[in-house]
Amino acid sequence: MKKLVPFVAFLAVSLLSGCAQHADTAPAKGALLANVCVISGEALEAGSPTAEFGDGHVAFCCDKCKAKWDKMDDAGKKAALAKATGTK
């Protein structure tokens, strides 16, 4: 029985450390969800306007794009974000 205890401890540590290697790949809360303007697809600059969306935020190349975003419903926002990130 004493020989089994170290093996069980090793097995438990191995299993738990394996879970950490497969962590959720979702963006961290507050993370930037796209690296380009979600409306125009243009590059972002320092100080770009932003808006919160879901667990993160999106950025825009200008105030006009942010105004367009603000007028969209959630389905439109999700579609724009998917297009900007190349996801479905």
Contacts in CASP RR format, 6 or more apart in sequence:
PFRMAT RR
TARGET T0000
AUTHOR 0000-0000-0000
METHOD contacts of the structure
MODEL  1
MKKLVPFVAFLAVSLLSGCAQHADTAPAKGALLANVCVISGEALEAGSPT
AEFGDGHVAFCCDKCKAKWDKMDDAGKKAALAKATGTK
26 55 0 8 1.000
27 33 0 8 1.000
27 55 0 8 1.000
27 56 0 8 1.000
29 55 0 8 1.000
29 56 0 8 1.000
30 52 0 8 1.000
30 55 0 8 1.000
30 56 0 8 1.000
30 57 0 8 1.000
31 55 0 8 1.000
31 56 0 8 1.000
31 57 0 8 1.000
32 56 0 8 1.000
32 57 0 8 1.000
32 58 0 8 1.000
32 59 0 8 1.000
33 53 0 8 1.000
33 56 0 8 1.000
33 57 0 8 1.000
33 58 0 8 1.000
33 81 0 8 1.000
33 85 0 8 1.000
34 58 0 8 1.000
34 59 0 8 1.000
34 81 0 8 1.000
34 84 0 8 1.000
34 85 0 8 1.000
35 44 0 8 1.000
36 42 0 8 1.000
36 43 0 8 1.000
36 44 0 8 1.000
36 84 0 8 1.000
37 43 0 8 1.000
37 44 0 8 1.000
37 48 0 8 1.000
37 59 0 8 1.000
37 60 0 8 1.000
37 61 0 8 1.000
37 62 0 8 1.000
37 65 0 8 1.000
37 84 0 8 1.000
38 58 0 8 1.000
38 59 0 8 1.000
38 60 0 8 1.000
38 65 0 8 1.000
38 69 0 8 1.000
38 77 0 8 1.000
38 80 0 8 1.000
38 81 0 8 1.000
38 83 0 8 1.000
38 84 0 8 1.000
39 60 0 8 1.000
39 61 0 8 1.000
39 65 0 8 1.000
39 68 0 8 1.000
39 69 0 8 1.000
39 80 0 8 1.000
40 60 0 8 1.000
40 61 0 8 1.000
40 62 0 8 1.000
40 65 0 8 1.000
41 61 0 8 1.000
41 84 0 8 1.000
42 61 0 8 1.000
43 61 0 8 1.000
44 59 0 8 1.000
44 60 0 8 1.000
44 61 0 8 1.000
45 61 0 8 1.000
48 59 0 8 1.000
48 60 0 8 1.000
48 61 0 8 1.000
49 59 0 8 1.000
49 60 0 8 1.000
49 62 0 8 1.000
49 63 0 8 1.000
49 65 0 8 1.000
49 66 0 8 1.000
50 57 0 8 1.000
50 58 0 8 1.000
50 59 0 8 1.000
50 60 0 8 1.000
50 66 0 8 1.000
51 57 0 8 1.000
51 58 0 8 1.000
51 60 0 8 1.000
51 66 0 8 1.000
51 69 0 8 1.000
51 70 0 8 1.000
53 77 0 8 1.000
53 81 0 8 1.000
58 69 0 8 1.000
58 81 0 8 1.000
58 84 0 8 1.000
60 66 0 8 1.000
60 69 0 8 1.000
69 77 0 8 1.000
69 80 0 8 1.000
72 80 0 8 1.000
82 88 0 8 1.000
END
